[in-house]
Amino acid sequence: MSGRIVVGYTATDAGADAVAVGARLAAASDAELDLVMVLPEYERSVITPPDAGYDSHLRERAAGWLADASSMVGDAVPHRTHVRYGESFAEGLLATADELGASHIVVGAANGGLRGRHRLGTVATELLHSSDVPVVLAPEGSRRIDPTTGITRITAALGTRPGADALLEEAVALATATRAELRLISLVTVDLPSGVDTGVIRVVGAAHADEVLSRARDSLPGGIESEAVAAEGDSIEDAVTHLGWEPGEIAVVGSSRLAQPRRLFLGSTAAKMLHELPVPMIVVPRTRKPADKTALEPALEGEKR
């Protein structure tokens, strides 16, 4: 992958979870990490002049928190720190990702989530309805996973709806960059209307799994293991709980068909999976950004480690 990964950091457990997942992904794919803290961008009138002292204090505190985040990453992964301003935390992250040409944005779960599970907060929700790059959701407790675990497997949940091609491309690219095993899960069996014969479901699911695996293997370099299975269960949630998940695994899902091109919109399938997944989830836009998008070097930001 060898790109830039933006991590939305807050001085909370969720922020530490995001740093942990971002660092593991960056280390596995030879990417650089950008740790970003977004401060509120207040619109001040002439009646209320800017409080330079307060602004300076707040920025110094943010820089201190980012230094703590940097210490979590260590020297093994090249990284920078950034203090930015935005109308919202999500808006600031999107602007930074666009400026740097980042490949992914990583954020943590909302407070109060169960360990190893996802709970969407306002930042993640806003990103999942507006981002033009894949968003990585770090479940609660990711900070406790041994960083040497790395990325061991990429699992992509594929159906036949619009966006499946972009999702397969992202999964193959991630597996190639991280040298992780690729597992493709066919959701055709749980997407079919109720009342369809069980035998027909099995045949359709197996055929779809074989088809996507064949396409993936055409793009995968040698030495990367791959497999495809048809999801089994009465529902998406049931199917997810019956799948085995490794500590170093990442799940990849597509955006809703309601999303605008090159934008995200969390659909019902991804939302159902999110509640049951014990691993990080990457949500991929329906179509890719233009291929000639280039990264910009950050100006006047944190020192590269």
Helices and strands as residue ranges (DSSP letters): E 4-8, H 13-29, E 32-40, H 52-73, E 79-86, H 89-100, E 104-108, H 122-127, E 135-138, G 142-144, G 147-149, E 153-158, H 164-178, E 181-186, H 188-191, H 198-219, E 226-230, H 236-241, E 249-254, H 268-276, E 281-284
